[in-house]
Amino acid sequence: MKDFFEGIASLFQDVLFIPFDLLRIDIQPESWLAANVVNFIFLFIGLVFFAYWMKQLKIFSKTENTEEEDEVFLI
């Protein structure tokens, strides 16, 4: 079982992180912007999905009339 998890660790460290190592080691000293392009792509995707989600919530709120109103209780 230990070999299985070590194999997964080896896969990530030796194969799947090669592009990120290239960005960190080779590109970062030359251009901070180029080294962070992957982060900006993920940020843009997240913002697009967030805007879509907010739009859908607004549509649902208008069609279902589920908007809660504040009630004032007088004692």
C-alpha positions as CSV (number, residue, x, y, z in Angstrom):
1,M,0.0,0.0,0.0
2,K,2.9,2.3,0.8
3,D,4.3,1.8,-2.7
4,F,0.9,2.9,-4.2
5,F,1.0,6.3,-2.4
6,E,4.7,6.8,-3.2
7,G,3.9,6.2,-6.9
8,I,1.2,8.8,-6.8
9,A,3.7,11.2,-5.1
10,S,6.3,10.5,-7.7
11,L,3.8,11.0,-10.5
12,F,2.9,14.5,-9.2
13,Q,6.4,15.6,-8.3
14,D,8.3,14.2,-11.3
15,V,5.8,14.5,-14.1
16,L,2.7,16.7,-13.5
17,F,4.5,19.6,-11.8
18,I,7.1,20.0,-14.6
19,P,5.3,23.0,-16.3
20,F,5.0,24.8,-12.9
21,D,8.7,24.2,-12.2
22,L,9.5,25.7,-15.5
23,L,7.4,28.7,-14.7
24,R,8.9,29.1,-11.3
25,I,12.6,28.6,-12.1
26,D,13.0,29.8,-15.7
27,I,10.5,32.5,-16.2
28,Q,9.9,34.2,-12.8
29,P,13.3,36.0,-12.6
30,E,12.6,37.5,-16.1
31,S,8.9,38.4,-15.9
32,W,6.6,38.2,-12.9
33,L,3.5,38.6,-15.1
34,A,4.5,35.7,-17.4
35,A,5.2,33.4,-14.4
36,N,1.7,34.1,-12.9
37,V,-0.3,33.7,-16.2
38,V,-1.8,30.3,-14.9
39,N,-3.1,32.1,-11.8
40,F,-4.7,34.8,-13.9
41,I,-6.4,32.2,-16.1
42,F,-7.8,30.4,-13.0
43,L,-8.9,33.8,-11.5
44,F,-10.7,34.8,-14.8
45,I,-12.5,31.4,-15.0
46,G,-13.6,31.8,-11.4
47,L,-14.9,35.3,-12.0
48,V,-16.9,34.2,-15.0
49,F,-18.5,31.3,-13.2
50,F,-19.3,33.6,-10.2
51,A,-21.0,36.2,-12.5
52,Y,-23.0,33.4,-14.2
53,W,-24.0,32.0,-10.8
54,M,-25.2,35.5,-9.6
55,K,-27.2,35.9,-12.8
56,Q,-28.9,32.6,-12.3
57,L,-29.7,33.4,-8.7
58,K,-31.3,36.7,-9.8
59,I,-33.4,35.0,-12.4
60,F,-34.5,32.3,-9.9
61,S,-35.3,35.0,-7.3
62,K,-37.6,36.9,-9.8
63,T,-39.4,33.8,-11.1
64,E,-40.0,32.0,-7.9
65,N,-40.8,35.1,-5.9
66,T,-38.7,33.8,-2.9
67,E,-37.4,37.1,-1.8
68,E,-37.7,37.3,1.9
69,E,-38.9,40.5,3.4
70,D,-37.9,41.8,6.8
71,E,-40.7,41.7,9.3
72,V,-40.9,44.1,12.2
73,F,-42.4,42.7,15.3
74,L,-43.8,45.2,17.7
75,I,-44.0,44.1,21.3
